[in-house]
Amino acid sequence: MVAGVPAGTLFSHVTQWRGDFWAVVALTVAGIIGCLLGLPAAETDRRTAPSVSRELATMRKPVLWGIYAITILTTAAYMITFNYLAAILADIPEVWIPAILTATARHGDLPAARRSGRSGRWWRAGGR
């Protein structure tokens, strides 16, 4: 996410929106092929077959709700940040926007991510 938004902005600046769309399609297809080739075939029986009720029961675990909250808040934070920047950058020539978004990621998001990894254990799943 940190590099994807600025890279996508630069790519769409060069190729218009269709370039970004087809890049996502190509990466998705590559991921599907990688999964099909790299994951072993699963032997399922009645006890290990996928079950919606078992998945929903797993989602009730309290430790996961903290992770859900962190995921929602961080996604909202970066989306809001880039929307805020888009409004500010509306009057700047288009050629500068990818550079400004890249600088934002390089000097804001990446150092914050590095610091958060050293700051403590509260945010890690299971308290590891």
MIZA-267436 format. One record per residue: x, y, z of N, C-alpha, C in turn. Coordinates in steps of 0.02 Angstrom, whole numbers. Layout:
<rs>
<<X, Y, Z>, <X, Y, Z>, <X, Y, Z>>
...
</rs>
This chain:
<rs>
<<41, -59, 0>, <0, 0, 0>, <43, 63, 0>>
<<99, 60, 36>, <141, 119, 41>, <169, 138, -27>>
<<194, 91, -64>, <223, 106, -130>, <171, 101, -185>>
<<117, 64, -174>, <69, 51, -227>, <31, 113, -250>>
<<10, 155, -204>, <-28, 214, -223>, <15, 263, -263>>
<<75, 281, -239>, <116, 326, -280>, <136, 294, -347>>
<<152, 229, -346>, <171, 196, -409>, <111, 194, -457>>
<<52, 179, -430>, <-8, 179, -471>, <-24, 248, -499>>
<<-12, 299, -459>, <-24, 367, -482>, <23, 385, -539>>
<<87, 367, -531>, <135, 380, -584>, <117, 341, -647>>
<<101, 277, -639>, <83, 235, -696>, <21, 261, -732>>
<<-29, 281, -693>, <-90, 307, -725>, <-79, 375, -757>>
<<-31, 413, -731>, <-14, 476, -762>, <14, 465, -832>>
<<52, 411, -840>, <83, 395, -904>, <34, 359, -950>>
<<-7, 314, -923>, <-48, 270, -965>, <-124, 284, -961>>
<<-143, 333, -922>, <-214, 346, -909>, <-242, 291, -865>>
<<-306, 292, -849>, <-335, 244, -802>, <-335, 174, -829>>
<<-338, 165, -894>, <-340, 98, -922>, <-276, 59, -909>>
<<-220, 94, -907>, <-156, 61, -892>, <-156, 32, -822>>
<<-181, 70, -773>, <-186, 44, -705>, <-233, -16, -702>>
<<-288, -10, -736>, <-337, -66, -736>, <-305, -129, -762>>
<<-271, -126, -819>, <-242, -185, -848>, <-182, -210, -808>>
<<-147, -165, -774>, <-93, -187, -730>, <-121, -228, -672>>
<<-177, -206, -644>, <-209, -245, -590>, <-233, -312, -616>>
<<-261, -313, -676>, <-283, -377, -706>, <-223, -423, -714>>
<<-168, -399, -741>, <-108, -440, -752>, <-80, -466, -686>>
<<-76, -424, -635>, <-51, -447, -570>, <-97, -497, -538>>
<<-162, -488, -546>, <-210, -536, -519>, <-203, -604, -552>>
<<-198, -604, -618>, <-189, -667, -655>, <-123, -700, -635>>
<<-70, -661, -627>, <-6, -689, -606>, <-12, -720, -536>>
<<-49, -687, -491>, <-59, -714, -424>, <-99, -778, -425>>
<<-150, -781, -466>, <-191, -842, -471>, <-148, -900, -498>>
<<-109, -887, -550>, <-66, -939, -578>, <-15, -961, -527>>
<<15, -914, -490>, <63, -931, -438>, <32, -975, -385>>
<<-29, -959, -364>, <-64, -1000, -314>, <-79, -1070, -340>>
<<-103, -1073, -402>, <-119, -1139, -431>, <-57, -1182, -438>>
<<-1, -1153, -456>, <60, -1191, -465>, <97, -1204, -400>>
<<93, -1158, -353>, <133, -1163, -293>, <101, -1197, -233>>
<<36, -1198, -231>, <2, -1229, -174>, <-12, -1302, -187>>
<<1, -1343, -137>, <-13, -1415, -147>, <-89, -1427, -150>>
<<-106, -1480, -185>, <-177, -1500, -188>, <-198, -1524, -119>>
<<-255, -1502, -98>, <-279, -1519, -31>, <-325, -1579, -34>>
<<-313, -1625, 11>, <-359, -1681, 17>, <-408, -1663, 73>>
<<-471, -1659, 56>, <-521, -1640, 106>, <-565, -1699, 123>>
<<-583, -1700, 185>, <-634, -1747, 206>, <-688, -1707, 243>>
<<-736, -1739, 269>, <-793, -1704, 300>, <-771, -1660, 358>>
<<-721, -1682, 397>, <-700, -1644, 455>, <-660, -1581, 437>>
<<-623, -1583, 381>, <-581, -1526, 363>, <-608, -1487, 304>>
<<-666, -1504, 279>, <-696, -1468, 223>, <-713, -1396, 246>>
<<-709, -1349, 200>, <-726, -1280, 218>, <-797, -1275, 245>>
<<-805, -1233, 295>, <-870, -1226, 327>, <-881, -1152, 344>>
<<-936, -1125, 321>, <-952, -1055, 336>, <-961, -1045, 412>>
<<-995, -1092, 444>, <-1006, -1084, 516>, <-940, -1085, 555>>
<<-893, -1127, 534>, <-828, -1129, 568>, <-789, -1064, 556>>
<<-794, -1037, 496>, <-761, -973, 481>, <-791, -916, 523>>
<<-857, -914, 527>, <-889, -862, 568>, <-873, -870, 642>>
<<-867, -932, 665>, <-848, -943, 735>, <-777, -918, 748>>
<<-733, -926, 701>, <-665, -902, 707>, <-664, -826, 712>>
<<-707, -793, 675>, <-709, -720, 675>, <-732, -691, 742>>
<<-760, -732, 785>, <-783, -708, 850>, <-727, -703, 901>>
<<-667, -726, 885>, <-611, -724, 933>, <-593, -651, 947>>
<<-588, -632, 1011>, <-574, -562, 1029>, <-508, -536, 1001>>
<<-456, -577, 998>, <-392, -553, 973>, <-397, -530, 900>>
<<-440, -562, 862>, <-448, -542, 792>, <-483, -475, 785>>
<<-526, -457, 832>, <-561, -392, 826>, <-513, -334, 831>>
<<-460, -342, 870>, <-408, -290, 872>, <-373, -284, 804>>
<<-360, -341, 773>, <-328, -340, 707>, <-375, -311, 655>>
<<-439, -328, 659>, <-488, -298, 613>, <-489, -222, 620>>
<<-489, -199, 682>, <-491, -127, 695>, <-429, -92, 667>>
<<-371, -122, 679>, <-308, -93, 654>, <-309, -91, 578>>
<<-333, -144, 547>, <-336, -146, 474>, <-382, -92, 446>>
<<-440, -85, 476>, <-488, -34, 454>, <-460, 36, 464>>
<<-431, 49, 521>, <-405, 116, 536>, <-345, 134, 491>>
<<-299, 87, 481>, <-242, 104, 438>, <-262, 113, 366>>
<<-309, 72, 342>, <-333, 81, 274>, <-368, 148, 266>>
<<-410, 165, 314>, <-444, 230, 312>, <-394, 287, 315>>
<<-342, 279, 355>, <-292, 332, 362>, <-255, 346, 297>>
<<-233, 294, 263>, <-197, 308, 202>, <-243, 331, 146>>
<<-305, 306, 144>, <-351, 330, 93>, <-369, 403, 105>>
<<-381, 421, 167>, <-397, 491, 183>, <-338, 536, 168>>
<<-278, 512, 184>, <-218, 552, 170>, <-211, 567, 96>>
<<-218, 517, 54>, <-211, 528, -17>, <-269, 569, -46>>
<<-329, 562, -19>, <-384, 605, -41>, <-373, 677, -20>>
<<-346, 686, 40>, <-330, 754, 64>, <-277, 785, 20>>
<<-224, 746, 4>, <-172, 771, -39>, <-198, 787, -109>>
<<-244, 746, -134>, <-272, 759, -200>, <-307, 826, -203>>
<<-343, 844, -150>, <-377, 909, -148>, <-327, 966, -145>>
<<-274, 956, -107>, <-222, 1008, -101>, <-185, 1016, -168>>
<<-173, 960, -201>, <-132, 961, -262>, <-172, 978, -325>>
<<-235, 995, -317>, <-278, 1008, -375>, <-251, 1064, -419>>
<<-218, 1113, -390>, <-194, 1171, -429>, <-121, 1164, -450>>
<<-89, 1109, -435>, <-19, 1098, -453>, <-17, 1064, -521>>
<<33, 1081, -562>, <38, 1047, -627>, <42, 971, -619>>
<<8, 934, -663>, <3, 861, -657>, <71, 827, -654>>
<<120, 853, -687>, <184, 820, -691>, <217, 813, -622>>
<<200, 856, -574>, <230, 855, -507>, <194, 808, -459>>
<<133, 789, -473>, <93, 750, -425>, <124, 682, -408>>
<<146, 642, -456>, <178, 578, -437>, <239, 588, -392>>
<<279, 638, -406>, <339, 651, -365>, <319, 670, -294>>
<<267, 710, -286>, <246, 731, -220>, <217, 671, -181>>
<<177, 629, -214>, <149, 571, -180>, <204, 521, -161>>
<<255, 514, -204>, <311, 470, -188>, <350, 497, -129>>
<<361, 563, -127>, <396, 593, -71>, <356, 585, -6>>
<<291, 589, -11>, <249, 579, 47>, <258, 509, 75>>
<<258, 460, 32>, <267, 390, 54>, <337, 380, 82>>
<<386, 407, 48>, <457, 397, 67>, <472, 430, 134>>
<<447, 489, 145>, <466, 527, 205>, <414, 525, 260>>
<<356, 496, 247>, <304, 492, 298>, <286, 421, 316>>
<<261, 384, 268>, <236, 316, 282>, <291, 267, 299>>
<<345, 266, 261>, <397, 216, 272>, <433, 225, 339>>
<<454, 286, 358>, <484, 293, 425>, <435, 275, 481>>
<<372, 292, 473>, <322, 275, 524>, <315, 199, 530>>
<<315, 165, 474>, <311, 92, 475>, <371, 61, 510>>
<<430, 89, 496>, <491, 63, 529>, <488, 74, 604>>
<<466, 134, 625>, <462, 149, 697>, <410, 105, 731>>
<<354, 92, 698>, <302, 52, 730>, <326, -19, 743>>
<<371, -44, 702>, <397, -111, 713>, <441, -116, 775>>
<<468, -60, 798>, <511, -60, 857>, <476, -35, 919>>
<<414, -12, 912>, <382, 25, 966>, <350, -17, 1020>>
<<342, -81, 1010>, <311, -121, 1061>, <273, -179, 1033>>
<<239, -215, 1077>, <206, -277, 1057>, <131, -271, 1054>>
<<100, -217, 1072>, <28, -214, 1079>, <-9, -226, 1013>>
<<21, -210, 957>, <-14, -214, 893>, <-5, -281, 859>>
<<39, -323, 883>, <52, -386, 851>, <2, -439, 870>>
<<-16, -481, 823>, <-66, -533, 836>, <-40, -581, 889>>
<<-79, -595, 939>, <-59, -642, 990>, <-7, -616, 1039>>
<<12, -552, 1033>, <60, -522, 1079>, <131, -547, 1072>>
<<149, -573, 1013>, <217, -597, 1003>, <266, -541, 997>>
</rs>
